[in-house]
Amino acid sequence: MMNKESSEIDFVIVGQGLAGSLLAYLLLQKGKKVQIYDAPEIPSSSKVAAGIFNPVTGRKLIKTWMADELFPFLEQFYVALEKDLQAKFFHQVLIYRPFPNQQVQEYFKSDNLPENFDDFASLEFENIKYKNLVNSEWGGATTKQSGWVDLKILLDTFRLYFKEKGILIEKKLNPEEALSKSYKTIFCEGFQGKFNPFFNYLPFNPVKGEVLDITIEGINLDEIISQGAFVVPLSKNTFRLGATYTWHELDFKTTPQGEKELLDKYHKLMKPDLKVVSHLAGVRPASKDRRPFVGMHPDLQQIGIFNGLGSKGVSLAPYFANQFVDFLVTGKELSSEVNINRFASLYLGAENS
Ligand SMILES: Cc1cc2nc3c(=O)[nH]c(=O)nc-3n(C[C@H](O)[C@H](O)[C@H](O)COP(=O)(O)OP(=O)(O)OC[C@H]3O[C@@H](n4cnc5c(N)ncnc54)[C@H](O)[C@@H]3O)c2cc1C
């Protein structure tokens, strides 16, 4: 495919993972001329992710950061996107979380539950529904406003959509090629962003993770089960089992230890036997302060970044891609919690060393 002339482009997006796809899509919606680079040889963590979104976290089911803004936004966003792309990838399902021990059960029997607890969870001390499936002698909680996005379908659909528009170039863009251009280049490189010479001063904290795709015969399960590990229903009898967390050996290689850890966790959580179908590994592009990296380079105003989505890309990406596009198109200020100018001192330090 011929490259568009520079004068015809407003934005180049580097990376067609979740971050780059949503950013490119929203810029196109604003009438901007976009070109996307995506390197088939560089692995994408979006293709490994289970795609879960869940507004509560931890044993005590505390609301996650910005849940009241992010979750209503993501719901209307993905529903509208499904309509526009004419594909099905957004699955709103409950997450059943068995209590891991009696102490946690007692906490949920107490009056100290978080405010508005009923809005996002309900309790089931008897565990009748999951009795033959899940090991949960202390009962559990079911969380609402949760579910999963089938990122494979979403990204494959986007790939076709961008190809049909003639704006996807399937090759690597070397960061230096973005210098001195009339258009803006936004890097959405996932884990590779850590090695980008313009943004390697940002405090990345990548986390490797492995998952197994498995089949479980003879069960009927639409919900996600999660405690120590998660089991996500991908299609009839097929599930994604995850995930491991490691901060070293940051590559996309599967390991026998990863598989063993996942199978051990599965057998602790679930009763039926399983068959392993495939094994995947990826690296979550996390940041040290657990907030996304959004904004323009401190010196090079034509170069920006949308990264740092960590293990919550599905819930963070729609809201912050939309915020970034508002900034790029109308100059509306970015939230200080995600704007990379919070790391200006690290940039100056790197410059002076
Ligand atoms: C095991 C595991 C489980 C996960 N589970 C969940 C989950 O349940 N829920 C959730 O919300 N998140 C989950 N995540 C996290 C999720 O994957 C990320 O938050 C999200 O997918 C990051 O998207 P991204 O677009 O930033 O990066 P990526 O998906 O990695 O995309 C980056 C893209 O950029 C391309 N690229 C990089 N550099 C260049 C270059 N120089 N030129 C051209 N192309 C380039 C790559 O080829 C790739 O396609 C999980 C991650 C892992 C590893």
The ligand as an ORCA input file, in Angstrom:
! r2SCAN-3c Opt
* xyz 0 1
  C      -2.028    -12.336     30.861
  C      -2.708    -11.011     30.717
  C      -4.032    -10.892     31.132
  C      -4.680     -9.652     31.028
  N      -5.987     -9.577     31.408
  C      -6.644     -8.400     31.306
  C      -8.001     -8.296     31.676
  O      -8.643     -9.280     32.048
  N      -8.600     -7.073     31.587
  C      -7.930     -5.973     31.139
  O      -8.518     -4.885     31.099
  N      -6.627     -6.045     30.775
  C      -5.978     -7.226     30.855
  N      -4.663     -7.301     30.483
  C      -3.971     -6.062     30.120
  C      -4.260     -5.628     28.685
  O      -3.742     -6.581     27.825
  C      -3.604     -4.261     28.441
  O      -4.034     -3.302     29.372
  C      -3.932     -3.705     27.044
  O      -4.232     -4.725     26.153
  C      -2.777     -2.870     26.539
  O      -3.055     -2.453     25.226
  P      -1.981     -1.606     24.409
  O      -2.651     -1.239     23.138
  O      -1.436     -0.515     25.277
  O      -0.760     -2.600     24.141
  P      -0.646     -3.868     23.153
  O      -1.902     -4.648     23.136
  O       0.591     -4.605     23.530
  O      -0.480     -3.230     21.713
  C       0.684     -2.612     21.264
  C       0.739     -2.734     19.751
  O       1.756     -1.897     19.264
  C       2.493     -2.570     18.261
  N       3.811     -1.918     18.234
  C       4.662     -1.711     19.280
  N       5.714     -0.966     18.900
  C       5.523     -0.682     17.587
  C       6.265      0.082     16.612
  N       7.403      0.716     16.934
  N       5.783      0.163     15.336
  C       4.617     -0.452     14.991
  N       3.875     -1.169     15.879
  C       4.324     -1.273     17.152
  C       2.487     -4.034     18.685
  O       2.683     -4.882     17.572
  C       1.063     -4.148     19.273
  O       0.134     -4.532     18.263
  C      -3.986     -8.527     30.534
  C      -2.678     -8.661     30.088
  C      -2.036     -9.888     30.175
  C      -0.624    -10.009     29.686
*
